[in-house]
Structure formats: C-alpha cells, structure tokens
Amino acid sequence: MKLNIAYPATGCQKLIDIEDEHTVRPFYDKRISAECEVDFLGDEWKGYVVRITGGNDKQGFPMKQGVLTNTRVKLLLSKGHSCFRPRRKGQRRRKSVRGCIVDSNLSVLNLIIVKKGDHDIPGLTDTTIPRRLGPKRVGKIRKLYNLSKEDDVRQFVIRRPLPPKEGKKQQYKAPKIQRLITPVRLQRKRHLLALKRKWGEKARAEAADYAKLLARRAKEARERKHSRRLSSKKSSTSSM
C-alpha cells in the first residue's frame, strides 16, 4: 500500500510505498476523518498524528465518505455528491465507489498531518513551497495580512510573475479582487436604491389611481341601478 501524506503548513506532500502489510495494519477498520498516531511507521514519525482523508483501491475506485462498508458498492450520484461530476444539468449516474472504511484492498491511502512530531520528515516538513495563487476575496486578503478597513487591499494582492520575454519588461498577473467596495460600487448601489424608491412610488401612485377608478365605476354602477329602480317604480304606478 502507498501512503500519500500531505502537510498543509508547508504545502508539501510525500508518497511512501510500504511493501509490508503488517506495517499498515493499524490503519485497518478506521474510517475517513479518523485521526491516529503513526509511530508504527518508524522512529522519525514519533509524535505525529494524521487524519485519513480518502484513498483508492487497486482498480482505481475512490473511497466515499458516509458509505459505512469496506467493499465496493454502486450508488446513484447526482450534483453535489463527491466522486461525481455532472456533464449536463440534472444528470444522475450510477457509479461504483468504495466505502469509507480502510482495509487491505486499497492501493493508495491519503493522509494529512494534523500534529507535527519531534523530528522533521525530509521533503515533507523541512521545506516550504510558496503559494502560487493568493486569495481573491477582500475579507480573506484582510485576514491573511491582518489589515484594517482603512488599508488599501489592492496593494497586498499576490502577483504571479509571467515568463520573461526578450527585450521586454517583466510582467505580473494579479487576480481580480472580489467584493471590493469602490466609489463606483457605492454610486451604483445608491442608483439602484433610488430606482427601487422610484418604482415603489410609481406602484403606489398607480394603485391609488386604480382604487379611485374602481370607486368611480362602483359609484356609477350604483347610480345606474338606482335610476333603473326609480324608472321601474314610475312605470308600475302609471300602469295602475
């Protein structure tokens, strides 16, 4: 079995191939999201705690959270389910997935280091890979750099250098900041609110005019009815 171990703090991951089945036996019968110590992998892993995040069996079928078995099952999957990507709107498909319980039929087991131990693991915890892409949302940029509302977020965007071209200046690429409050955005918001108020006033005025029209028509109908009654009374008295 292979262990794909990731350490989010450094952005590194390492693939370890373990031939001896007895070494990985402590992982058996544990579920996805379970945490366990990995002292049994060697002395350098003493004190490390990992979380199981998934895996694939020897035929390539992925593990699915919530399927409480260690065998392969066929499920009807739709949009929003893991292990399935719909190609068109409303599509559903019956696919084979493996349960969330670890057993000996897995070829790769994915792990994440939750707690670092006493020693560094070469290629995993001793090196740091810089983030290629930074956050785009205003709130997340402020949280990353601990900024206040007065600071200009546009000065703290992580810019990615583009491959240099001969005889040209070095160029950078930056993401478009989402949810950025600018004077144009405030003006547009005021304009939309003014439109809503205008539409509301227009609707109320039209409703008042319609109510007046209904009242006038009801009054005319009552007058016509009253005049018909009077004429019928006059005709009945004249015939007598």
C-alpha positions in Angstrom: 0.0 0.0 0.0 1.1 3.5 -0.7 0.7 6.4 1.7 0.1 9.8 0.2 0.9 12.1 3.2 0.4 15.9 2.9 1.4 18.7 5.3 -0.7 21.8 4.7 1.5 24.1 6.7 4.4 23.8 4.2 2.4 22.8 1.1 4.4 19.6 0.6 3.3 16.1 0.1 5.2 12.8 0.0 4.3 9.4 -1.4 5.6 6.5 0.7 5.5 2.9 -0.7 5.2 0.3 2.1 5.6 -3.3 1.0 5.0 -5.0 4.4 1.3 -5.3 5.1 1.8 -5.7 8.8 3.2 -2.1 8.9 -0.1 -0.5 7.7 -2.4 -2.9 9.6 -3.1 -0.3 12.4 -5.0 1.8 9.7 -7.4 -1.1 9.0 -11.0 -0.7 10.1 -10.6 3.0 10.6 -12.9 5.4 8.7 -12.3 8.6 6.7 -11.7 11.6 9.0 -10.4 9.4 11.8 -7.2 10.6 13.4 -4.4 8.2 14.6 -0.8 8.2 15.6 1.8 6.9 13.2 4.6 5.8 15.5 4.5 2.4 13.9 5.9 3.8 10.6 9.3 4.4 12.1 11.2 6.4 14.8 11.1 9.6 12.7 7.3 9.5 12.8 7.2 9.6 16.6 4.6 12.1 17.9 2.9 12.6 14.5 -0.9 12.5 14.3 -2.5 12.1 10.9 -6.1 12.3 9.6 -7.4 9.9 6.9 -8.9 11.8 4.0 -9.6 9.1 1.5 -8.0 6.7 -0.9 -8.3 4.5 -4.0 -8.5 0.7 -4.3 -6.4 -1.4 -6.6 -8.8 -0.9 -9.5 -8.8 2.9 -9.0 -12.3 3.4 -7.4 -12.3 6.1 -4.8 -13.4 6.0 -1.2 -16.6 7.9 -0.4 -17.4 9.4 2.9 -20.6 8.2 4.6 -20.6 4.7 2.9 -20.1 2.5 6.0 -18.5 -0.5 4.4 -15.1 -1.7 3.3 -16.4 -3.1 0.0 -17.3 -1.6 -3.3 -20.9 -0.5 -3.9 -22.8 1.1 -6.8 -24.6 4.4 -5.9 -26.9 6.7 -7.8 -25.0 10.0 -7.7 -26.1 13.5 -8.7 -24.8 17.1 -8.5 -23.3 17.8 -5.1 -22.1 14.3 -4.4 -18.4 13.5 -4.1 -16.9 11.2 -6.7 -19.2 12.5 -9.4 -19.0 15.5 -11.8 -22.2 16.0 -13.8 -21.7 16.8 -17.5 -25.1 18.4 -18.0 -27.9 19.9 -15.9 -29.9 17.4 -13.9 -27.7 14.4 -14.8 -27.5 11.4 -12.5 -25.4 8.3 -12.8 -24.9 5.0 -11.0 -21.2 4.7 -10.2 -19.1 2.3 -8.3 -17.4 3.7 -5.2 -15.6 2.1 -2.2 -16.8 2.5 1.3 -15.1 4.8 3.9 -13.6 2.0 5.9 -9.9 1.2 5.3 -8.9 -2.4 4.5 -6.2 -4.3 2.7 -7.7 -3.8 -0.8 -6.6 -0.2 -1.0 -3.6 0.8 -3.2 -3.3 4.4 -2.0 -4.3 5.9 1.3 -4.4 9.7 1.6 -3.4 11.3 4.9 -3.0 14.8 6.3 -0.6 15.6 9.2 -2.7 17.2 12.0 0.1 17.3 14.6 3.8 17.5 13.9 6.1 15.3 15.9 9.6 15.7 17.3 11.6 15.2 14.1 11.4 16.6 10.6 10.5 14.4 7.7 12.8 15.0 4.7 10.8 16.5 1.8 7.7 17.0 3.9 8.2 19.2 6.9 11.7 20.6 6.3 10.9 22.5 3.1 8.2 25.1 2.3 6.6 25.6 -1.1 5.3 29.1 -1.6 1.7 29.6 -2.5 1.4 30.0 -6.3 -2.0 31.7 -6.0 -3.2 34.0 -3.3 -6.7 34.8 -2.0 -9.1 36.9 -4.2 -11.8 37.9 -1.8 -11.4 41.2 0.2 -12.1 39.6 3.5 -9.7 36.8 3.1 -6.9 39.1 1.9 -7.5 41.3 5.1 -7.5 38.2 7.2 -4.2 36.9 5.7 -2.3 40.2 6.2 -4.3 41.3 9.3 -5.4 44.5 7.6 -7.9 47.1 8.8 -10.8 48.7 6.9 -8.6 51.8 6.1 -5.8 49.8 4.4 -5.8 49.5 0.6 -6.3 45.9 -0.2 -5.1 46.3 -3.8 -1.6 46.8 -2.6 -1.5 43.4 -0.9 -2.6 41.1 -3.8 -0.2 38.3 -4.5 1.1 38.9 -8.0 2.4 36.0 -10.2 5.4 36.7 -12.4 4.9 35.7 -16.1 7.6 34.0 -18.1 10.0 36.8 -19.3 10.3 37.8 -22.9 13.4 39.0 -24.6 13.7 42.8 -24.7 10.5 43.3 -22.7 9.9 44.4 -19.1 9.0 41.7 -16.5 5.2 41.4 -16.3 3.0 40.2 -13.5 -0.5 38.7 -13.3 -2.8 39.5 -10.4 -6.3 38.2 -9.7 -9.4 40.4 -9.8 -10.4 41.3 -6.3 -13.9 40.1 -5.4 -16.3 42.0 -3.2 -14.2 45.2 -3.4 -16.1 48.3 -2.2 -15.2 51.2 -4.5 -16.8 54.6 -5.1 -18.3 53.2 -8.4 -19.8 50.3 -6.4 -21.3 52.7 -3.9 -22.7 55.0 -6.6 -24.2 52.0 -8.4 -25.8 50.9 -5.1 -27.2 54.4 -4.5 -28.6 54.4 -8.0 -30.3 51.0 -7.5 -31.8 52.1 -4.2 -33.1 55.3 -5.9 -34.6 53.2 -8.7 -36.3 51.0 -6.1 -37.8 54.0 -4.4 -38.9 55.4 -7.7 -40.6 52.1 -8.7 -42.3 51.9 -5.3 -43.6 55.4 -5.5 -44.9 54.7 -9.1 -46.6 51.5 -8.0 -48.3 53.2 -5.0 -49.5 56.1 -7.3 -50.8 53.6 -9.9 -52.5 51.6 -7.1 -54.2 54.8 -5.8 -55.3 55.8 -9.3 -56.7 52.3 -9.8 -58.6 52.4 -6.5 -60.1 55.8 -7.5 -61.1 54.3 -10.8 -62.8 51.4 -9.1 -64.6 53.7 -6.7 -65.8 55.9 -9.5 -67.1 52.9 -11.5 -68.8 51.4 -8.4 -70.5 54.8 -7.8 -71.7 55.0 -11.4 -73.0 51.4 -11.2 -74.9 52.2 -8.0 -76.4 55.4 -9.7 -77.5 53.4 -12.7 -79.1 50.7 -10.6 -80.9 53.4 -8.5 -82.1 55.1 -11.7 -83.4 51.8 -13.1 -85.3 51.2 -9.9 -86.9 54.6 -10.0 -87.9 54.2 -13.6 -89.5 50.8 -12.9 -91.4 52.2 -10.0 -92.8 55.1 -12.2 -93.8 52.7 -14.9 -95.6 50.5 -12.5 -97.6 53.4 -10.9 -98.6 54.8 -14.3 -99.9 51.5 -15.4 -102.2 51.3 -12.4 
